[in-house]
Amino acid sequence: MPTSPAHPPAEGHLQRTLENRHIQLIAIGGAIGTGLFMGSGKIIALAGTSIILVYAIIGFFLFFVMRAMGELLLSDLRFKSFADIVAAYLGPRAGFVLSWSYWLSWSVAVVGDVVVVAGFFQYWYPDVPAWMPAFFTLFLLLGLNLLAVRIFGEVEFWFAIVKIIAIVALILTALVMIATSFTSANGVQASLGHMVAPGTMFPHGLSGFFAGFQIAVFSFAGTELIGTTAAEAKNPERTLPKAINTIPARILLFYILALVCIISVVSWAEVPANRSPFVELFLLAGFPAAAGMINFVVLTSAASSANSGVYSGCRMLFGLAERRNAPAIFGRLSRLSVPAYSLLFSGACMFVGLTLLFVIPEVMTVFTLISTVSAVLVIFTWSMILAAYIAYRRANPAAHQRSAFRMPGGVPMAVLTLGFLLFVLSLLALEADTRAALCAMPLWFVFLLLMYRRRGTRAVASAPNNA
């Protein structure tokens, strides 16, 4: 039994069928988000080559968020996700708000991801309305997630393999171009000198640098996904630490090195803000066939991120139902041990969100709006994990002493990381296209607090001694 007064919920019926290779590739797939493939062009336009600093800084602090989550999850294996941890150490109200907010963040992110799939599809068929491939992709992913969780693990495994191969191929191709001083069709010569040329580091000053943090945070959304697979991992004591400890290497390879290669070949000024720089690299180099292949890869990458979001969102809703914070029907499992009702409800909400494409047909405009909402919710999620860690250290010091996977830096590092996340949240007020979404988000939290109070009032009213 744990020595803290906070206890995770009783063991449920989700099956531990995700193997080590599934967990590792889900972790990698979560770290390579749609924001990297689609949104990095906008960040380069805003921040120039300082995009490298943007990703490095966020990646540095994110590692400590994940280490805090890892220590908490492994402190008691009855915790099924970080939402259980927050409910245990910060109280049921905090767990209620976090769980519903995390569910919304993935529901919103999935809409953003399938919108991006539609944008990449229009590369080949520009006359096809964006809503058609978007709705088809979402329908397909919901169908896949109705199958056994092992099927989800296999699909995500191969999606992640495609991402890795694509990024490695891009890096190798770019290195060859740099080594041979390749000159593109528009006269740009590939060179590492583009990284340090005058005026490239902060082309729009510090305001452009700070504005780049919003989409960069969205790029990392999903890294915490390994915290929702804990209940279905075969050997979490071995797989979770391995997945978390490789985060710095993944950031270095998949983000920093890939972006250095893109800027070195294309130069930051030639990277379009409203299209994928991964595709543009090959187009500007005069390789349209290769650009088409990369377009297919980044399309599958966006589909992979959406697939992870569908999985994670419905699992969070399932956990809410288990703790009686959502209708009981969402806690029912199908014959394949899949929370089918929570999946179908989440899918219905995502379909409603996709109607934005009828109102705003421009893919990048919809993506910016959605990614801002998702970024606010992701920052909130990471902050709650850190706050729960600080409470855990105070309430359960014995568990920390026993831990074989302690967070480096402990409470001081958690406080510093929490301060950084609040700073990033404030940066969203700098740009008009992110400010509106930021200002609207408090309404969501007020709504959740009112719903929690109403839930508590109903529970008291229905008690036997109040009848």
Legacy VTK file of the C-alpha trace (Angstrom):
# vtk DataFile Version 3.0
C-alpha trace
ASCII
DATASET POLYDATA
POINTS 467 float
0.000 0.000 0.000
1.272 3.522 -0.686
2.220 5.545 2.341
0.547 8.733 1.126
-3.046 9.590 1.917
-3.658 9.844 -1.814
-4.590 6.603 -3.515
-5.014 5.837 -7.187
-8.244 4.274 -8.353
-8.713 0.549 -8.200
-7.377 -1.590 -11.024
-9.645 -1.401 -14.084
-9.970 -3.704 -17.033
-7.783 -2.108 -19.675
-5.461 -4.802 -20.966
-1.651 -4.528 -20.691
-0.963 -5.534 -24.299
1.334 -2.699 -25.479
4.861 -4.071 -25.769
8.158 -2.227 -25.406
8.473 -1.537 -29.146
4.957 -0.041 -29.164
5.687 2.248 -26.202
9.026 3.414 -27.645
7.577 4.195 -31.069
4.462 5.817 -29.581
6.841 8.033 -27.582
8.810 8.897 -30.715
5.653 9.457 -32.729
4.308 11.731 -30.019
7.509 13.785 -30.054
7.345 14.264 -33.839
4.172 16.297 -34.063
2.270 17.978 -36.861
3.618 21.315 -35.660
7.103 20.277 -36.808
6.034 19.337 -40.333
3.409 22.027 -40.912
4.018 24.785 -38.378
7.811 25.069 -38.433
7.643 27.141 -41.644
5.702 29.837 -39.812
8.162 29.758 -36.880
11.134 30.111 -39.252
9.422 33.116 -40.867
8.942 34.679 -37.436
12.130 33.681 -35.620
14.664 33.010 -38.391
17.445 30.665 -37.362
16.654 31.296 -33.674
14.007 28.602 -34.216
16.764 26.250 -33.097
16.868 28.023 -29.720
13.058 27.943 -29.487
12.915 24.167 -29.884
15.997 23.564 -27.715
14.652 25.650 -24.827
11.197 24.082 -24.873
12.703 20.610 -25.271
15.013 21.199 -22.286
12.173 22.066 -19.928
9.837 19.440 -21.384
12.335 16.742 -20.428
11.906 17.676 -16.764
8.118 17.627 -17.086
8.357 14.081 -18.432
10.809 13.014 -15.723
8.436 14.340 -13.056
5.588 12.411 -14.691
7.722 9.271 -14.891
8.615 9.335 -11.195
4.977 9.882 -10.268
3.623 7.088 -12.477
6.187 4.589 -11.208
5.667 5.557 -7.561
2.506 3.412 -7.645
1.529 1.311 -10.663
-2.146 1.641 -9.796
-1.927 5.115 -11.314
-3.254 4.645 -14.839
-2.378 8.097 -16.121
-1.122 11.475 -14.957
-4.776 12.492 -14.436
-5.006 9.936 -11.622
-1.876 11.455 -10.092
-3.258 14.985 -10.203
-6.541 13.823 -8.638
-4.629 11.999 -5.892
-2.218 14.781 -4.918
-4.072 17.981 -5.869
-7.607 16.848 -5.162
-10.573 15.529 -7.155
-11.519 18.981 -8.468
-8.056 19.447 -10.003
-8.259 15.950 -11.488
-11.690 16.730 -12.929
-10.527 19.972 -14.576
-7.300 18.415 -15.891
-8.965 15.323 -17.325
-11.659 17.221 -19.194
-9.106 19.805 -20.364
-6.758 17.094 -21.624
-9.668 15.438 -23.394
-10.500 18.767 -25.055
-6.857 19.406 -25.963
-6.682 16.140 -27.889
-10.111 16.616 -29.435
-8.948 20.017 -30.688
-5.517 18.703 -31.721
-7.067 15.865 -33.728
-9.138 18.420 -35.631
-5.945 20.375 -36.315
-4.123 17.249 -37.459
-6.803 16.101 -39.894
-7.055 19.681 -41.214
-3.328 19.423 -41.952
-3.911 16.050 -43.659
-6.402 17.861 -45.890
-3.829 20.559 -46.633
-1.240 18.008 -47.696
-3.844 16.172 -49.783
-4.513 19.416 -51.659
-0.857 19.391 -52.756
-1.898 16.727 -55.280
-5.545 17.695 -55.750
-5.850 21.460 -55.153
-9.463 21.589 -56.366
-10.729 19.080 -53.787
-12.487 20.852 -50.857
-10.416 20.519 -47.668
-13.322 19.076 -45.678
-13.539 15.910 -47.790
-10.127 14.344 -46.967
-10.402 15.712 -43.401
-13.704 13.939 -42.688
-12.534 10.740 -44.400
-9.317 10.634 -42.335
-11.177 11.114 -39.059
-13.714 8.429 -39.948
-10.900 5.990 -40.789
-9.003 6.666 -37.525
-12.116 6.212 -35.408
-12.655 2.843 -37.093
-9.071 1.756 -36.372
-9.344 2.756 -32.714
-12.478 0.646 -32.278
-10.234 -2.396 -32.787
-8.092 -3.910 -30.008
-5.476 -1.644 -28.416
-2.760 -3.866 -29.864
-3.983 -2.839 -33.334
-3.604 0.800 -32.312
-0.076 0.008 -31.133
0.794 -1.642 -34.447
-0.653 1.207 -36.530
1.198 3.810 -34.470
4.393 1.710 -34.611
4.424 1.765 -38.417
3.329 5.396 -38.618
6.292 6.306 -36.408
8.656 4.198 -38.528
7.560 6.193 -41.599
8.238 9.470 -39.743
11.703 8.367 -38.674
12.692 7.144 -42.137
11.447 10.383 -43.705
13.354 12.668 -41.358
16.544 10.617 -41.593
16.238 10.610 -45.409
15.713 14.374 -45.414
18.759 14.917 -43.196
20.965 12.695 -45.354
19.738 14.354 -48.567
20.341 17.819 -47.133
23.829 16.878 -45.943
24.719 15.709 -49.465
23.391 18.990 -50.887
25.432 20.982 -48.371
28.574 18.938 -49.012
28.261 19.441 -52.789
27.229 23.141 -52.506
24.033 22.356 -54.399
22.372 25.391 -56.011
18.577 25.377 -56.188
16.446 26.567 -59.100
16.061 30.018 -57.514
19.823 30.480 -57.100
20.221 29.624 -53.395
23.394 27.642 -52.669
23.199 25.059 -49.890
25.524 26.032 -47.054
25.687 25.920 -43.259
26.527 29.610 -43.560
22.791 30.316 -43.886
22.518 29.562 -40.172
24.808 32.435 -39.147
24.387 34.936 -41.993
23.753 38.543 -40.851
20.136 39.222 -39.958
19.086 35.574 -39.824
19.124 34.908 -36.080
16.470 37.439 -34.972
15.111 38.891 -38.231
12.066 40.383 -36.486
13.709 41.061 -33.140
12.784 39.433 -29.853
9.068 39.735 -30.630
9.437 37.332 -33.562
11.546 34.985 -31.432
8.954 34.914 -28.632
6.059 34.522 -31.083
7.644 31.280 -32.308
6.996 29.561 -28.970
3.273 29.075 -29.574
3.487 26.671 -32.528
6.648 25.121 -31.084
4.711 24.127 -27.953
2.015 22.605 -30.172
4.788 20.662 -31.952
5.660 18.942 -28.671
2.039 18.248 -27.723
1.741 14.483 -27.442
5.088 13.869 -25.778
3.150 13.217 -22.559
1.145 10.534 -24.422
3.352 7.869 -22.832
1.707 8.895 -19.554
-1.681 7.704 -20.840
-0.317 4.368 -22.109
0.884 3.390 -18.612
-2.263 1.356 -17.893
-1.795 -0.693 -21.069
2.000 -1.164 -21.028
3.254 -4.676 -20.332
6.318 -3.650 -18.310
6.029 0.024 -17.339
9.019 -0.083 -14.938
11.305 -0.752 -17.906
9.540 0.846 -20.869
8.551 4.227 -19.384
12.052 5.246 -18.171
13.567 4.222 -21.489
10.984 6.198 -23.475
11.436 9.310 -21.300
15.235 9.245 -21.166
15.542 9.219 -24.947
13.546 12.475 -25.319
16.684 14.719 -25.553
18.158 12.558 -28.332
14.859 12.630 -30.251
14.637 16.413 -29.985
18.231 16.790 -31.149
17.740 14.529 -34.182
14.156 15.100 -35.260
13.844 18.805 -34.528
17.155 20.615 -34.301
19.221 18.698 -36.866
16.316 18.499 -39.346
15.650 22.241 -39.134
19.365 23.092 -39.434
19.426 21.040 -42.643
16.302 22.734 -44.057
17.568 26.252 -43.377
21.043 25.392 -44.701
19.616 24.190 -48.011
16.727 26.612 -48.502
17.809 29.651 -46.387
15.321 31.001 -43.867
14.023 33.816 -46.091
12.892 31.317 -48.781
10.886 29.101 -46.416
7.152 29.845 -46.926
5.188 30.479 -43.735
1.976 28.783 -44.934
3.384 25.506 -46.271
5.524 22.647 -45.006
9.270 23.440 -45.196
9.936 19.708 -45.518
8.094 19.626 -48.833
9.459 23.000 -49.944
13.060 21.851 -49.478
12.713 19.366 -52.326
10.571 21.639 -54.461
13.058 24.516 -54.278
15.896 22.089 -54.958
14.153 21.050 -58.176
13.032 17.566 -57.080
9.214 17.581 -57.461
8.993 13.773 -57.366
10.865 13.658 -54.058
8.680 16.509 -52.800
5.624 14.398 -53.567
7.060 11.509 -51.559
7.835 13.770 -48.611
4.331 15.214 -48.880
2.954 11.694 -48.505
5.189 11.103 -45.490
4.153 14.277 -43.697
0.532 13.464 -44.515
0.919 10.103 -42.748
2.698 11.916 -39.909
-0.292 14.192 -39.398
-2.560 11.146 -39.526
-0.332 9.491 -36.916
-0.648 12.474 -34.578
-4.418 12.396 -35.045
-4.422 8.657 -34.350
-2.577 9.232 -31.069
-5.032 11.987 -30.183
-8.081 9.822 -30.779
-6.549 7.111 -28.563
-5.468 9.432 -25.762
-8.665 11.479 -25.675
-10.978 8.485 -25.361
-8.748 6.898 -22.657
-8.924 10.111 -20.648
-12.717 10.137 -20.967
-12.768 6.486 -19.880
-10.777 7.443 -16.769
-13.223 10.260 -16.037
-16.097 7.793 -16.131
-14.238 5.405 -13.808
-13.908 8.219 -11.260
-17.602 9.104 -11.765
-16.663 12.444 -13.318
-18.358 11.584 -16.623
-21.473 9.570 -17.565
-21.051 5.909 -16.606
-21.605 4.751 -20.194
-18.167 6.168 -21.112
-16.596 3.653 -18.720
-17.929 0.621 -20.574
-15.510 -1.510 -22.581
-16.214 -3.412 -25.768
-15.438 -7.112 -26.219
-11.982 -6.017 -27.428
-11.368 -4.068 -24.176
-11.746 -0.728 -25.973
-13.738 2.153 -24.377
-16.016 2.310 -27.413
-18.622 4.757 -26.088
-16.030 7.311 -25.002
-14.386 6.893 -28.413
-17.621 7.487 -30.305
-18.521 10.545 -28.199
-15.045 12.021 -28.702
-15.316 11.335 -32.417
-18.678 13.083 -32.626
-17.185 16.185 -30.965
-14.263 16.097 -33.404
-16.640 15.953 -36.351
-18.396 19.046 -34.979
-15.009 20.797 -34.704
-14.241 19.977 -38.324
-17.138 22.130 -39.444
-14.669 25.035 -39.032
-13.478 24.123 -42.522
-16.858 25.196 -43.874
-16.548 28.572 -42.137
-12.789 29.149 -42.656
-11.617 27.333 -45.807
-7.973 28.466 -45.419
-6.148 25.504 -43.843
-3.344 27.503 -42.191
-5.805 29.922 -40.548
-7.765 27.038 -39.015
-4.515 25.356 -37.975
-3.236 28.483 -36.179
-6.499 28.920 -34.272
-6.673 25.276 -33.256
-2.978 24.992 -32.387
-3.277 27.995 -30.043
-6.188 26.456 -28.129
-4.283 23.168 -27.956
-1.082 24.939 -26.802
-2.922 26.616 -23.907
-4.371 23.278 -22.799
-1.045 21.467 -23.198
0.747 24.091 -21.085
-1.994 23.672 -18.470
-1.523 19.876 -18.530
2.241 20.073 -18.112
1.858 22.647 -15.329
-0.551 20.408 -13.412
1.880 17.489 -13.672
4.602 19.669 -12.129
2.266 20.958 -9.410
1.314 17.356 -8.584
5.009 16.454 -8.382
5.647 19.263 -5.892
2.669 18.093 -3.797
3.876 14.475 -4.011
7.305 15.407 -2.683
5.674 17.110 0.301
3.031 14.430 0.975
4.995 11.257 0.243
8.752 11.722 0.842
9.189 7.985 1.482
8.064 7.138 -2.058
10.594 9.604 -3.458
13.377 8.012 -1.425
12.439 4.557 -2.747
12.173 5.728 -6.343
14.641 4.335 -8.872
13.625 7.004 -11.385
13.871 10.325 -9.575
13.403 13.619 -11.361
16.749 15.449 -11.746
16.802 18.717 -9.833
13.787 17.780 -7.745
11.410 20.465 -6.487
13.607 23.487 -7.436
13.717 22.307 -11.061
9.965 21.673 -11.025
9.350 25.236 -9.799
11.705 26.675 -12.441
9.998 24.673 -15.193
6.592 25.768 -13.948
7.727 29.391 -14.155
8.930 28.852 -17.714
5.575 27.414 -18.769
3.732 30.420 -17.314
6.124 32.664 -19.250
5.349 30.831 -22.505
1.635 31.153 -21.788
2.016 34.914 -21.479
3.790 35.019 -24.856
0.589 33.924 -26.589
-0.791 37.418 -25.955
1.833 39.006 -28.246
0.265 38.063 -31.595
-3.283 38.902 -32.670
-3.927 35.445 -34.169
-3.078 33.739 -30.842
-4.406 36.398 -28.451
-8.076 35.770 -29.259
-7.877 32.053 -28.450
-5.892 32.765 -25.263
-8.517 35.244 -24.047
-11.344 32.786 -24.719
-9.819 29.838 -22.832
-10.657 31.053 -19.267
-14.320 30.542 -20.176
-13.612 26.814 -20.544
-12.095 26.571 -17.062
-14.941 28.566 -15.518
-17.401 26.203 -17.226
-15.595 23.159 -15.798
-15.550 24.587 -12.264
-19.275 25.289 -12.470
-19.915 21.748 -13.740
-17.840 20.284 -10.903
-19.813 22.319 -8.340
-23.091 21.235 -9.910
-21.944 17.617 -9.828
-21.138 17.931 -6.108
-24.508 19.549 -5.390
-26.353 16.730 -7.170
-24.369 14.115 -5.225
-25.312 15.700 -1.892
-28.956 16.045 -2.920
-29.185 12.375 -3.898
-27.598 11.065 -0.696
-29.954 8.787 1.364
-30.031 11.039 4.426
-31.103 13.977 2.222
-33.938 12.123 0.565
LINES 1 468
467 0 1 2 3 4 5 6 7 8 9 10 11 12 13 14 15 16 17 18 19 20 21 22 23 24 25 26 27 28 29 30 31 32 33 34 35 36 37 38 39 40 41 42 43 44 45 46 47 48 49 50 51 52 53 54 55 56 57 58 59 60 61 62 63 64 65 66 67 68 69 70 71 72 73 74 75 76 77 78 79 80 81 82 83 84 85 86 87 88 89 90 91 92 93 94 95 96 97 98 99 100 101 102 103 104 105 106 107 108 109 110 111 112 113 114 115 116 117 118 119 120 121 122 123 124 125 126 127 128 129 130 131 132 133 134 135 136 137 138 139 140 141 142 143 144 145 146 147 148 149 150 151 152 153 154 155 156 157 158 159 160 161 162 163 164 165 166 167 168 169 170 171 172 173 174 175 176 177 178 179 180 181 182 183 184 185 186 187 188 189 190 191 192 193 194 195 196 197 198 199 200 201 202 203 204 205 206 207 208 209 210 211 212 213 214 215 216 217 218 219 220 221 222 223 224 225 226 227 228 229 230 231 232 233 234 235 236 237 238 239 240 241 242 243 244 245 246 247 248 249 250 251 252 253 254 255 256 257 258 259 260 261 262 263 264 265 266 267 268 269 270 271 272 273 274 275 276 277 278 279 280 281 282 283 284 285 286 287 288 289 290 291 292 293 294 295 296 297 298 299 300 301 302 303 304 305 306 307 308 309 310 311 312 313 314 315 316 317 318 319 320 321 322 323 324 325 326 327 328 329 330 331 332 333 334 335 336 337 338 339 340 341 342 343 344 345 346 347 348 349 350 351 352 353 354 355 356 357 358 359 360 361 362 363 364 365 366 367 368 369 370 371 372 373 374 375 376 377 378 379 380 381 382 383 384 385 386 387 388 389 390 391 392 393 394 395 396 397 398 399 400 401 402 403 404 405 406 407 408 409 410 411 412 413 414 415 416 417 418 419 420 421 422 423 424 425 426 427 428 429 430 431 432 433 434 435 436 437 438 439 440 441 442 443 444 445 446 447 448 449 450 451 452 453 454 455 456 457 458 459 460 461 462 463 464 465 466
